[in-house]
Amino acid sequence: MAEAIRMPKMSDTMTEGVIVSWLKKVGDDIKPGDILAEVETDKATMELENFVKGTLLHIGIEAGGSVPVDALIAVVGQKGEDISALLSNANAPAKADAPKTETPTATNETVAETSLEVTNTHDEGRVKASPLAKKIAEEKGISLNQVAGSGDGGRIVKRDVETFTPTAQTSNNTVAAPMISIPAIVGTESYDEVPVSQMRKVIARRLSDSLFTAPHFFLTMEIVMDNVNAARKIINAAGDVKISVNDFIVKAVAASLRKNPKANSSWLGDKIRYNHHIHIGVAVAIEDGLIVPVVKFADNKSLSHISAEVKQLADKAKNKKLQPTEFEGNTFTISNLGMYGIDQFTAIINAPDACILAVGGSKETVIVENGQMKVATVMKVTLSCDHRVVDGAVGSAFLQTLKDLLENPVKLLV
């Protein structure tokens, strides 16, 4: 029974193929392994290998023509067989019992094998070989002069090189260099797919909207944290509440916003909102992604109050017990990855804020102070700004205030 040969899909993005040339003609007897044609895809030119035994009864597209994937390009069957019914249904989907597609095999040229394999043919002197055959021969150190071709007209194809066994001597009776056999490494591709949670969908949508809508620019500054570390040590030794470096940062950011109110703002399309209240969002990583509980009126709260509230909100976030009012209303956001060993990074603005502060870890380094070198603990912070609202001068002034407060933390207690 006649079988339709259809244009195979040879890459993930391939939608059509171009017949470069036919290597068989109507009336030729063909067998599995014969190369029918050369096909140009969106990524490479490859050999179309036949997997059907019979006679080539029909060619549906001339050399140089293009056809979509799965379109009929040839018919193979018995000599004299009536194929009119098959041709009348040429655009019908391939039959369920059509020859199975072989597993794609990639090379450096992004060459794939399907039920029909493809590369281009090129004569090199007296040796006829496809580029894929030559590529494999080069990788294996095989001289094509030693390989017998099984293709049309003695042409060397991929299988000829792969099945070639080198002889002990070359044609000039000189002992050939020993061939190195490289064993094939076979592995199993695997992956897991999990449904996207609603939280992750919201995070993805909001961050995409922010990144591709708000024109971000970034300002980075180094801050010496020795005085914060000393103050923290004294406070923690004297009180019941343990203050973290991040608590100092939240307090300092709130105080900096009070002195630089233009950084405490939002873009609303046809107007800019300058917030008089200061609500600091503190990014917390949880299993489903990132959530930002909000410390409201942070500039009016003490370090101990901020510390207790941040701990409480973080625990609620990790246990998925936050109420909507506890993660809404932020006017500025802080994202701190210092505890993960990150020295410096940039963060995507958390809408509707105009700014987000990315905080890296503190590390000892050598600095110059009053002409003298000394070891100091330095922290890098990067301010991401929405340029529609916050200009470079505004962002820089905010960071200068923040640096001053953290390097002189006693000012936070006044």
N, C-alpha and C positions, 0 to 999 in steps of 0.2 A: 504494500500500500504506500502510495506517495506521501512524503512528509515535507512540510514547509520548513524552510530554514529562515529564521527571523533575526533581525538585528538585535544582538544581545546588549544589555546594559553593562558596560565595561568599567564604569566608575560611578561613584555616588551622585555626581553632578551631571552625568551624560544624559542628554535628551535626544540626540540624533548622532548618526555616524555618516561619514563620507567614504564611499568606495573609492580607494585610490587606484586599485587595479584588480582585475580578476586573474587568478593563476590557473583556473580551470575554465573550460568552455562547454557549452551545451553539447551533450552526446558523450562526454568523457565518463568513463567508469571511475568511480571514486570509492574510497574505503576510509574507515576511521583513521585519523592521523594525518590525512592529506590536508594541505593548506589550500583553501578555496580562494581566498582573496586577501587583500590588505585593506584595513579600515582605519581611518583617522578619526579619533575621538576628541573630546575637549582637552585631553591630557597627553595623549601619545598616539603614535601610529603602530598598530599591532596586527599580528597574523590572525586570520580567521581559520581556525582548525575545524575540520569536519569530523563528526561523530556518527554519521549515518552511512551505511553501505548501499550502493546502488549506482544509478546513472543520473548525471546532472541533466534534468529535463527542462529546466527553465531558469533564466536569470532575469530578475525583476527590476534591476536598476543598473544602468550602465556605469562604467568607470567615470568618476568625477561627480556623480550624483550623490545627493544626501537623502537619507530617509530617517524617520523617527525611530526611536527604540521600539522593538517588538513588531516593526513592519516586516512584511514578507520580502525577502531579497532573493530567494532561490527555492527550487523544488527538486527533491531527490526521490527517485522511485525506480520502477522497472521500465525497461525500454518499451515504447509503444503504449504505455499506460495513459489513460485519459485523465488529465489533471484540470479539466475545465471547471469542475465544481470547486476544486481547491482554490483556483485562481479567482473565481467569482466571490469567494469569501476571504480574499487576501487580507482585508483589514480587520478580520475577526481576531479576538485574542488567541494566543497560542494555546494548543490543546494541552489538557492536563497531563497526558502521557508523553509530552514532548521530551526530547533528550534533556537530562538534568544538567544544570550548570555546575561546573567544577568549582571548587573553592578558589577564590582569587589568590594569586601569588604575586607579591609585589617585588620589584627590583628597583635599582637606583633611578630607572627611567619611568617609574610609576607604571609599570606594565602589569596588566591583569590578565588572567586566564578565565574564560567562561567556557560554555559549551562550544564556542567558536573563539579561537585564540588568534591574536593579531600582532605583527610588527612590520616594519617596511623592509623591502628587499633592496639590496644594493650590490652591484658587482664590484669586486675589488681585484683587478687584474683578471686572472683566470679562475679565481675562487668566487663562486656565487654563494653568498651567505646573508641572512637577515641581520639587521643590527642587533637584535636580541641574542642571536646565536654568537655574533662576534663579541658582544658584551660578556656573555657567560664564558666564552673561550678565553678572553683576556683576563677575567677574574681567576680562572683556573690554570692559567699559564699554558693553554693548549694552542698549538699551531694549527690553523685551519687547513693548512696544506696536508695534514695527516688525517683529516676527518673526511669520511665518505658521506656525501649528501644523499638524503632519501627524498628530497623534495623534487618538484617538477624540474626536469633538465639537470638533475644532479645538484640542485641547490641545497645548501646546508641550512637546516632549521634547528630550532632549540633542542629538540629531542636527540638530534644527532650528536650534539656537543655533550649533553647530559649523560648519554649512554656510551660515550667514547672512552676506550681503554687505551692509554698510551703504550707504544711499543718500547722496547729496551733501547733501540737505537734510532737515530734520525736518518734521513734519506742519504746523508753523506757518510754513513757508517761511523760517525762520531758518537760516542756514548752520550746519551741525553742526560740532562740534569734530572735528578730524582724528582718525581711529582709529589707534592704534599697534598695529602687527602684531608680535606676539611669536613668533618662530620656535620651533618645537618642538625641544627638545633630545633627541636619541635616543642612548641609550647601550646598551652590552651588559653585562648582569650576569654576573659570573663568580666562581668561587671554586675553591679546591683543598681536597680532603679527603684526609687521610692517616690510616692506621691508628694507633691509640694504642699506644705502646710499653708493654711490661710495666713499665718503670721509671715512666713517666708514670702508669700505672694505680695503682701502689703509692703514688706521691706524692699523687695525687688522693684516694685512699681514706684515707691517714693524715692528711692535712691537713683533710679534711672531718670525720673522726672527732674530731680535736683541736678544731677551731673550734666544732663544734656540740655537743661533749660537755663540754669544759673551759670554765668561766666565766672568760673573759679579763678582766683589767683592766690598765691601762697607766700607767707612771710615766716621765716625761721629765725629764732633767736636762742642764744645760749644763756642760761641762768645759773649762777653759782648757788648751790643749795646747802652750803655748810651751815649757815645760820638757821635755816629751817630745821635741819637735822639736830642741831644743838638745842633749839627751842622745844622741839618735839620730845627730845629725851628728857628734858626737865619737866615738861607738862605731864608726860606719861608716868614719870616717877612719883609725881605729887597727887595725881587725881585718879578717880575710879574709871573714867572714860579714856580709852586708848585712842589717841589721835594719829591718823595716818598722814603720809605726805600728801595724798590726794585730798584730804580734808583741808589742808593748808591751801592747796591749789584752788579748790572750790571757793573758799573764803576770799582768796586774793583775786580771783576772776570777778567775783561779785563786786568787790571794792573797786576794781579797775573799770568795770562797766559804769559804776556810779560816777567816776571821773571822766569817762569817755562814752557818753550816752549814745552817740551815733553808731557805735558798734553793737548796741542793744536794740536792733531794728529788724524790720521785715519788709520785703518787696511784695506789694499787693497789686501789681499790674499798672494801675493808673494813679497810684499813690504809694508813699513810703510811710510805714508806721514806725515811730520812735517810741518805744515802750518806756514808761516811767517806772514800772515794776521790774524786778530782776528775778526771773525764774531760771535756774540753772539745770539743764538736763545732763544727767550723768550716765553715759552709755554703759550697759551691763551685758556681758555675753551670757546667753543661755543656750540650751540645747537646740532650739528652733531658730536661733539667729541672734539678733541684737535688739535689745529693748532699752528705752531711755526713760527711766523714772525721773521725776522732776522735783528738785528742792526749791520750793517756792519762797519768795522774799528772802533769798539767801543772804543778801547784803545786811539784813537786820538780825541775823542769827549768829550765835557764838560758834567757836570751833567745836566745842563739845556738843552743841545742839546739831550742827551739821554732821558731825561724826555719827551720832546716834541715828539720825534720820537716814543718812546714806546707807548704813548697815541694815536698817529695817527695810528700806525700799529694795535693796539688793536681794535680801532674803525672800521678800514677797515676789520679786521678779523671777527668781530661780525656782520658786514653788508655784509659779503661775497664779498668784493670788493678788496681783496688782489690780486695783480698781481704775477705770478709765480716767478719773480725775487725778490719779497719781502719775500718769505718763502723758498728760496733755498740758499745753500751755507754756512750753519752754520758750524762752527768748534768746537763749544761748546754750550751746552744748559743749561738753568736755568728753573726749575719748582718750583714755589712758591705757597704753599698752606697755608701760614701763615694767610692770610685774612679769611680763612675758619675755623680757630680755631684748625688747625692741629699742634701739637707740633713737630712731627718728622715722616718722612716717607722715603722710598727708591723709586727711580724712575728707569724706564727702559731706557737704553741708546738710544738716538735718532741718529740712523745711518745717516751719516758715522762717527759721532763723536766718540771719544774714552771715553768721560766722560760726565756725566750730574750731575748737582748740585741740590739736593732736599732741599728746604728751608722751615723750619717750622716757626711757629709764635714766637714772642718775648713775654716773660713773666717774671714778677718779681720773683726773688728767692734770697735765702741767699747764698752768696759766702764768701770765706775766702781770704783776700788780705793782705799781709804783716803781717800775723798772727792775723788779726782782721776780725771779721765777719761784713758783710755789705749787704744791699739789693742792688741788681743789676738787670738790665733787660738783660736776656740771651736768645739767639737764637741758636737753633740747626740746623746744616746743615749736610747733608750726601752726600758724593761724590760717585757715582757709576762709576766704572772703568772697561774698557775692559782689562782683564789681559793679552791679547795677545800683547797689546801695552804699557799700563801703569802699572808699578810695584808699589808695596806698598810704596816704598820710594819716588817715583815721586808724587803719590797722596798725601802723607803726607806733602811733602814740599809745594805743591800747597796750601793745607789747612792752613798751618802755615803762609804763606804769606797773604792769604785772611784774616785770623784772625788778623794779625798785622795791615793790612790796615783799616779794619772796626773798630778796637778798637782805631786806631789813624787816623781818616778820614782826618786830615789835610794833610796827605801824598798824598791823592788823588788830592789835589789842586795844588801840586807842579809840 
